[in-house]
Amino acid sequence: MISFPAELPAHAAVDTTRWERQWLCDGEIRTWTGATGRVLSPVCVAGPDGAPTPVDLGPVAMLDRAAALEALAAARTAWDHGRGAWPTMRVGERIERMQTFVAGMRAVREDLVRLLMLEIGKTRADSETEVDRTAIYIDDTIAALKELDRTAARFTVTGGFVGQIRRSPLGVVLCMGPFNYPLNETFTTLIPALLMGNTIVSKLPRFGQLVHLPLLPAFRDAFPRGAVNVIQGDGPTVIGPIMESGDVDCLAFIGTSRVANILKRQHPRPNRLRCITGLEAKNPAVILPSADLDAAVKECTSGALSFNGQRCTAIKLIFAHADIAEAFTAKLAAAVDALPAGMPWDKVALTPLPEPGKAAHLTALVDDAVAHGARVLAGGSSHATFFRPAVVYPVAPAARLYQEEQFGPVVPVTTFRDLGEIDQFMRTSAYGQQVALFGQDPRELATLVDALVNSVCRINLNTQCRRGPDSFPFTGRKDSAEGTLSVTDALRAFTIRTVVATTATDANQDLVGEIVTRRLSSFLSTDFLF
């Protein structure tokens, strides 16, 4: 089991008073004087009675309806029906502003890393990866935009018409990221939406909001007034009024399908609302009789339990063929038992969980599976905010773990004999993000690929489910996603194709040529970026 420290070590502590109660609205970093909430770390220290007590990371703003609508109004003013400074700015200048921002982000790297460790319990190695990967993602998105701009600089002549097709921003985008990757996942929507000329209201997640606060000065200094607004608070209090206003043109949301549906229903003109969502998943792994069991165990252990299994891309259910299930689960249980646990700054694989009551929820799922005939082969115990990963086998179809997304360190294993059982599971599942197939028989793998390719959006062969690389499309079917994200797909997702066209007469072509050569238009242009 895990041991909590007597106090935070100096190399992990961070002074959060520097950003206490701050939010960003209309180009100003403001200090909220109204209601606040306390941020409690999943990291505990010994309390006065010796019991583990979550570290108090300080107060954060809990904005009210009026403040939320003020942030929305700032974004709407900055958009100004598409005529604001940011949406009409040339692509090259928008890129320069974004490069200024990412430089500011890299300058506060250590603060971001420590806040990720303390607020959501992410290991230092994973926290560093998240911060660095996010900065690289911004660089890659800029490179993708340059390529997109080069293509758009061309004129098309067809059917007696000449035209130029470019991508235009949508308007005001409401960005809502998740707690598990509060920086990276939020920025995979916020950054491309902003870079393409949209204006932003970003609502920070309940857990993982502190990591955004050191970035407020960089947002303020890099972008025009009102282009980026950052708010916090209770969802129904601040997001309900924003959606009900009808002034949101695009919703970028990463969370659950239940909440996504609530948000969309609040918009009075849903036909005008573009939605880009990343939602839940129940990604299975399939262990075929021909699988290399040691390799499969290694991938499934990491795939199910990286960041304590708190990933939509995590392996959430393992189908092991009945002929090898006992051997596989024995190896899997041993591998899970061997995972080191500790504090985020230690060299460990398992850390405390940020969601209050999560350990009790996971325990209930395990107990339900046991009530339906399963055994706990490893772990399953809890202490304060920590839950030792449980390997549960065999999980019956009637058990909650068979269908529900556990989003935490529980590894359910069930058995199968016929490949049709896998196909049936994916056909009836509410989700359709990914599947991982482990085996060496090309005929079996080909049969499963052909059966599943229209049920999920990524099939992983002898490797775990994952998001990256960021150049690959990331999406899902059914209740798992809406829209597609990658460094190129996201630029398209937050824009609409717009064409300027005329009949290909000499006079009209001369007119267009004069506009272009004299650089009279920011949109109609043959300028492009190298």
N, C-alpha and C positions, 0 to 999 in steps of 0.2 A: 504494500500500500504506500501511499505518498506521504511525505513529511513536509509540513509547512514551516517556513522560517520564523524566527523570532521577530525579525524586522526586514524591510527591504534592503538589499545591498546597495551601496552607492552607485555601482556600475549599472543598476537597473532603474534606479529612482529617477523621477523627472518632476520638475517644478511646474505644476499645472496652473498655478495662480497667474502665470503670464497670459493665459487665454481665458480666464475665468468669465463666464457668462457672455462671451463674445458671439456676435453674429454679423453677417455682411449684408448690407442693404443699400442699393443705389450708390455704390462706390464708396461707402463708409463702413468702417469697422466700428460697430456700436456695442456698448455694454448694456445688457438687459437689466432693468431694475425691478422687473416683475417677478412672478413665480419662478422657482428654480427646482431642478431635480438633482439628486446626488448620483454620481457615477461610482458604483462599487465594483472593484476589481474581482475577477475570479481567484486571484491570488489572495490567500488568507495569511494572517499572522496570529500569533497567540494573543487572545484577548485577556482582560483582567482575571477571568476565571480559568484561563488556560485553554479555553475552547477556541477553535479556529474562527477568526473574524475577518471578513472581507476587507481589504484595504480601501479606504475612502479616498477616491481620486479628486474629490471636490465637486462644486456645483456647476451645472450647465443651465443655459437659458431654456425655459419652457415658454415659448412664445404663445401669444394669444391670437385670436382670429384677426384682430386689427393689424397686428404686426405681419402676419402671414400675407394678408391682402396688400399691405404696403410693399412687401417684397415682390409680389406679383405685379403690382402697378409699376414698379421700377423696371421690371423686365419688359413689360408691355410698352412703356415709354421708350426704352432703349431699342425695342423692335420698331416702333413707330410705323406700323403698317408696311414694314419692309423697307422703310426709308431712313432708318436710323444709321448712326455712324458705323456701327459694327456690321450689320447685314449688307451695307453698300461698300464696305471697305474692300480694296483689292486683295486678292488671295495672297500675294507676296507679303503685304503688311500684316495680314492676319497671322501668317506663319511666323513673322518676326515677333509678334506679340506673344505667340505661344512659346516660342523659344525663350523669351524672357521669363515666362512663367516657369518653365521646366528648370531653368537655371536657379530660380528662387526655390523650387521644390528640392533640388539636390543640395542646396545650402542648409536645409533643415533636416537632412536625412536622419541624423541620430535621434532627434526628437520624435520623428515619425516612427522609427523602429521601436523605441522604448514605449511609446504610447500603444502601439499594437500589442506588445508583450503584456502590458499591464491591464489594458482594457478588455481584450478578448482572449488573453492567454495563449497567444501564438508564440511558438519558440522563436528565439532570436534569429536563428538561421532562416526560418520561414518568413519572419518579419522583414529581414534584410532583403530576401528574395522578392517579397511583395512590393517593397518600395522601389527597388532597382528595376524590377520588371515593369512597373508602372511608368517609370521615366523612359525606359526603352520603348514601351508601347507608344508613348507620345512621339518619340523620335520616328518610330516606324509609321505612325499615322501621318506625320508631316511628309515623309517620303512618299507615302501612298497618294497623298493629296497632290504632290508635285506631278506624279505620273498621271493622275486623273486630269490635272490642269493641262498637261501637254496634249493629251488626247482631245480635250474640249476646245483647244485653240484652233482646231482645223474647221474649215468650212466644208459643208456637204452640198454637192450639186446633183440634183436628181429630179426627174420628171418636169423639167422646166423651172425648177425652183432652186434657189441657193439659200442656205440657212446655217446657223450655228446653234448647236445644242450644248447647253451647259446645265449644271445642277444648281438650283436655288434653294436657300434655307426655307424651313417650314414656318418658323415663328417662335413662339415661346415654348420651351421644352421644360417639363417638370421631370427632374431626375431623382430617383429614389433607389439607393444602393442597399446591399445586404450587410449584415454584421460580420459574416465569415471572411469576406475580402472587402472590407469597407473602403479601402483606397482603390485597389485595382479594379474591382467590379464596378464601382461607381464611375470611375474614370473611363472605362470602356464604352460608356454611353455619353458621359458629360463632355469628354474631350473631342470626339468627332462631331458631336452636335454643335459645340461651341466653335470649333475650327471652321465649320461650314457656314457660319454666319448667324446661327440661331442665338437667341438670348436664353438665359438659364435661371431657373429657380431650383436649387438643390436642397432637398430635405434629407438631413442626416439620419442614419439609422439609430435606433434606440441604444444598441451596443455598437461601439466602434465609431462614435462621433468625435471623440477628442482628437483623433489622428488628423482630422480635417482642419482643426483650428489653427495650427501653425502655418497653414497655407493661405489664410485669409489675406495677409499683406501681399503675397505674390499675386493673388487674384485681383486685389484692388489696384496694384501698381501696373499690371500688365494689360488690363482690358478696360475699355471705355466704361464710364459710369452706367450702372444698371445692367451691364451685359451678363454678369454673374452675381447671383444673390444666394446666400447660404443661410438656411433656417433650421431650427431645431424645435422640438416640442412633441406633444401627444398627437398622433396621426389624425384622429377624428377632429381635433380642435383646429389644426393648421392646414391639413390637406383637404378635408371636406369642403371648406369655403373656397379654396383655390379651384378645385374641380367643379364645384357648383357654379362658379362664376362664368364658365364657358370660355375663359380667356386662355386656356391651355390648348395649344395646337398639337402637341406631341407629348405622350407619356412614355418615359423610359423607366421601367420598373423591374427590379430584380427581387423576387420574393415568392410568395405563394399564389397559386391560381385563385384561391378564395379572396384574398385581398385585391388582386388585380381586377377581378370581376366587380367587386364593390366600387373601386375607383372609377372604372369605366362607366358604371351605371349612374354615377353622380354627375357626369358631364351632360349638360342639357342638349348638346348637339353632337352625339357620338359619331355621326357621319363625318364630322370635321376633325375627329381625333385620330391621329396616327399613333399606333401603339407598338413599342418595341419592348418585349418582356423576356426575362429569363426566369423560369419558374421551377417547380419541384420535379423530381425524377425518382424512379425506382429502377436504377440501372442494374441489370443482372450480369453475373459472370457465369459462364457455362464451362464446366470442366469435363471434357470428353474422355473416353477410355484411353485414347492415344496421347493424352497430354503428358508433358514432362511435369510431374507433380511438384518437384522442388521449385522449378521456375514459376509454376502457377501459384504455389503458396506464396512465394516472394512477391509477385505482382498483386495478388489478392490482398495480402496483408497491408501493403502500402496503399493499394487502391481503396480499401475499405476504411483505413484508419489514419491516413495523412490528415493532419490538423483534426485529430480525434473524430474523423468521419463527418465533419461539419462542412460538407461540400455537396453541391447539387450533382457534381460529376462523380461522386464516390460510388463504389460498388455497394449496393444496398441489399442484394440477395444473391447467394451463390447456388447454382444448380450443379450438383456433382453426380455423375453417372453412378448408378447403384453398384456397379462392379468395382469401382475405385473409391467410393464415398468414405468408407471407414479409414482407408489409408490416407486419403486426402485430409479428412478432418483431424486425424491424429497429428499430422504434420502442421496443419494450420493452427491448432490449439497450442502446440509447442512454440510456434513462431510468435503468436500473439502474447503468450505468457512471458516471452523473453524480451518484449519491448520495454525499454527503460522509461520510467515515469519520474517527473519532478517539476521544478519551476521553469517558466519560459526561458530564463537566462541560462539554464543548464543544458548540457548536450543530451537531450532526451527526445523521445518520440511522442510521449503522452503528457498532457498538461491539464490543469483544471478547466472546467466548462463555464462560459460566461453567462448562460441563461439561467436565471433562478428557477429552481424546481426541475431542472433537466435530469439530474440523477434519479429523482423519484419517478419521472416519466419513463425513463429507460428501464428502470426496475419493473415498472408495471408491464411494459412490453415483453420483457423476458419472462415474467411470471405468467403472462397469458400464453406464451408459447409453451412453457412447461406444462400448463394446464391442458394443453392440446397434445401432449405426448413428447415434447422435446426434452433434451438434457442440456445442461450448461457444462460445456467441455472446458471452458477457461473463463476466468474473471467473473464479472457480474457484481462485485462488491463496490460500495461507495463510501466516501468520507468527505463530508462538507461539500465542496464544489467539484470534487474529483470522482470519476466513475471508471473503474477498471474494466477495459473492454471485454465484453462477453462473446464467446463463440457458442452459438445455440444450434443444436442439431438433434434430430431432423425436424425442421419447421413444417408443420402441416398447413395446407392451403386455408384452413379455417382460422389459423392464428393471425393476429393483427400484423405481425412482423412479415408475413408473406405478401401483404398488399400495401401497408402503410410505409411512408418514408420516415425512417427513424431519425435521420439527420444527427447522428451521434455514434459513439463507439460501441455499437452492437453489430455482430457479424452473423446473420442468420444463414444457415445452410440447409437446403432441401435436396431431395434426390429426384432423378428421372431415369427412364429407360428408353424412351422413344423421342426422337428429335421433334416430333409433332407436339410434345408437351411444352417445349420451349416456344414454338410458334404460337401455341394456344395462349400461353402466358402473355406474350407481347400483344396478341390480338385483343385480349380482354383488359389489358392494363390501361389505366387512365393516363399513363405517361409514355413518352416515346423519345427519350433523349439518346441514350447510348446502350451498347451491349459489348461485353468482352468475351471472346471465344478463345478457349485454350485447347489445343490439340495439334497433332502432326499428320492426321489423315486428310489429304487434300480433298477427297470426295465428300467427307463429312462437313468440312469447313465450307466448301462451295455450296452444299445443300443448305446450310444454315444462312450463309450470306444471302442467297437468293430468296430465302423465306423471310428474312428479317429486314432487308434493305428498304422496304416500304413501310416498316413499322417504327424504325428509329432513324436518326440522322447521322449516326457515326457507329461503325462496327470496328472494334479493335481486335486485331489478331495477335494472340499471345502477348498481349500487353494490357495494362489497366485502362479504365476509362479516364479521360482527362479533357481539359479544355484546349491546351496549346498544341502546336505553336499558334501564335495569334494570327498568322497568315491563313490558317485553316478556318472555314466557316464554322461558327458555333451557333447551334439552334436546336430545336426539338419539335416533335409532333404532339398533337393532342394537348394535354395540360402542361407540357414541359416548356413551351416557348412560343413566342409570336415575333416573327421577324428573324433576321440573321445578323450576327455580329462577327466581324474580323476586322483587321485594319483597313481593308478595302470595302467590305460589305457595310460597315457602320457608316462610312462617309456617304454611301448611297441611301442608307436607311433614314438618315435625318435630312434628306433633301428631296426635291422633286425635279424631274427633267423639264427644262424650259427652253423653248426654241424661239429664235428671232429669224424670220424667213421673209423672202420677197421673191417675186418672179425674176428670172435670170435674164433681164434685159440689160443692155449696156448701161443705160442711165441708172438703173437700180444698183448694179454692181459697182458703178463709179461712186454712187452715194455711200454705199457700205464701205467701200475702200477708203473714202475720205474720213469717215468716222473712225475707222481702224487706224489709219496712218497718223492721224492727228491725235489719237488716243483720247477721243472725246467721251468715250464710254468705259466704265469699269467692267461692264458685262460683255458687251460686244467688242471683243479684243482678240488679237492673235498673240499677245504677250503670253509667254509661259515660263515656268521656273525650271532651272537646271538643277 
